[in-house]
Amino acid sequence: VMPENVITVSSPMAGFVRQIKLMAGMSVSKGQVLIRLEEKEYIQLQQDYLSAKNTLAFAKLDYDRQSELVKNQAASDKVLQIADEKVKQNQIIVRSLEEKLRLININPKNLTAENMTSQIIIYAPASGTVTEVMVNNGKYVHPGDDMIKMISNTGSKLVLKAFEKDLPFVNKGQKIVAYSNAQMDKKFTGKIEYIVRNVGEEGFANIICTIEGQTSQLIPGMYMNADIEVQNKEGWIVPDEAIINFESKEYVFVENGDQTFEMVEIEPGQKEKGKTQIINDQAIN
């Protein structure tokens, strides 16, 4: 799973957990209620916002009044400037409190003195599977504390290990067919997205691939195999049973043309579906 698809759910403000009905392994949908938190500070924040809105409204009225007085030369420009400054300062305060309310999923546009609440709701930021739950009912959480970890349903990648000798044949965009050891008949198609150009101490580089279609059956961390569709290349091949292993070397019999045969050493290459490539084909030509 790519880092952007591993999700940690936390709260921007402290509070007591008042409702949680989750456990590891459950699937959740984007926007689903995960946790309800309760704290008196939520009420204070809403109160501050409503008070700031009232103060801003009064400041705007005062500015309009002073503006009218200045037009009639009944007040000084300095008084109007002070009124304008109060409007701007209160606009900043209101805007700041609006953003704080949105952080705790309270819509400031719908907030009134009658519907203030002591609870906030934490929603699922994406559809996915819960992998870990770190809180329970009654637990007090601080701002930024991890509460839930989950994996998004989208964005799973297949990481293949390609040995150094195979890297020249691997390119971005090539198609793949992947399958697990447990279900070899269940095939997943995809393509190579990018290649990590770094060969490690073990002699292989990571190939990052996207998987097409439904990947809910794939579990992060499971081992898979993949066939990569490489470019066509002509070469000599023989059936595996035509190759003789003698004294740790491999040979084939080559007809000389007069009903006699010669045992010739070969250098085997790629093996696939019961056939083997002969790299040193000039030895048998």
Buried (B, 14 or more C-beta within 10 A) or exposed (E): BEEEBBBEBBBEBBBBBBEBEBEEEEEBEEEEBBBBBBBEEBBEBBEBBBEBBEBBEEBBEBBEEBEEBBEEEEBEEEEBEEBBEBBEEBBEBBEEBBEBBEEBEBEBEEBEEEEBEBBBBBBBBBBBBBBEBBBEEEBEBEEEEBBBBBBBBEBBBBEBEBEEEBBEEBEEEBBBEBBBEEEEEEEBEBBBEEBEEEBEEEEBBBBBBBBEEEBEEBEEEEEBEBEBEBEEEEEBBBEEEEBEEEEEEBBBBBEEEEEEEEEEEBEBBBEEEEEBBBBBBEBBE
